[in-house]
Amino acid sequence: MAFPKVGKFAPVNLGHMRANGCRDLVVYCTSCHTSWTLNVGHLSDGTPIKSLGDRIACARCGRVAADIQPDWERG
């Protein structure tokens, strides 16, 4: 059975996240397993969420490139 082709979606941005009631991101360092909450209220709505992970350095180990996702629990 062949699956239908799905078009390419635009990256999820901070505006999409905020429209659904979420204001913070959870950042997780895959190197030292540290996680923290990051308020992104100062960034524009058009900022793609995935692009932020490549810019954030872990304060504990210094590694750049983290896993990042909306903090749906805190909102």
C-alpha positions in Angstrom: 0.0 0.0 0.0 1.4 3.3 -1.0 1.1 6.3 1.3 0.2 9.7 -0.1 2.9 12.3 -0.3 2.6 14.9 2.3 3.7 18.5 1.5 6.5 20.2 3.4 5.2 22.1 6.5 6.6 25.5 7.7 8.6 25.1 10.8 6.8 25.7 14.1 7.6 29.1 15.4 7.2 31.0 18.7 4.0 32.6 17.4 2.3 29.2 17.0 3.4 28.2 20.4 2.1 31.4 22.0 -1.2 31.1 20.2 -1.7 27.8 22.0 -1.0 29.3 25.4 2.6 28.3 25.9 5.2 31.0 26.9 8.3 29.0 27.9 10.6 26.4 26.4 12.3 23.4 28.0 15.9 23.0 27.0 17.7 19.7 27.5 21.4 19.2 27.1 22.0 15.7 25.7 25.6 15.8 26.7 25.3 16.3 30.5 21.6 15.6 30.8 20.8 19.0 32.4 17.4 20.6 31.7 16.1 24.1 32.4 13.2 26.4 31.4 13.8 29.3 29.1 11.5 32.3 28.8 11.4 33.5 25.2 9.1 36.4 25.6 11.7 38.8 24.2 12.0 37.0 20.8 9.7 37.6 17.8 6.8 35.4 16.9 8.4 34.4 13.6 11.4 32.7 15.3 11.5 29.0 14.5 11.7 26.9 17.7 14.2 24.4 16.2 16.6 27.1 15.3 17.0 28.1 19.0 18.5 24.8 19.9 21.6 25.4 17.7 22.3 28.7 19.5 21.9 27.8 23.2 25.0 26.7 25.2 24.6 24.6 28.3 25.8 26.6 31.4 27.0 23.4 33.0 29.1 21.7 30.3 29.3 24.4 27.6 28.0 22.3 24.7 26.1 24.1 22.0 23.1 22.4 20.4 20.4 21.3 22.7 17.0 19.6 22.4 14.3 22.2 22.8 10.6 22.0 23.0 7.6 24.0 24.3 7.0 23.7 28.1 3.3 22.7 27.9 3.2 21.8 31.6 4.0 25.3 32.8 2.4 27.2 29.9 
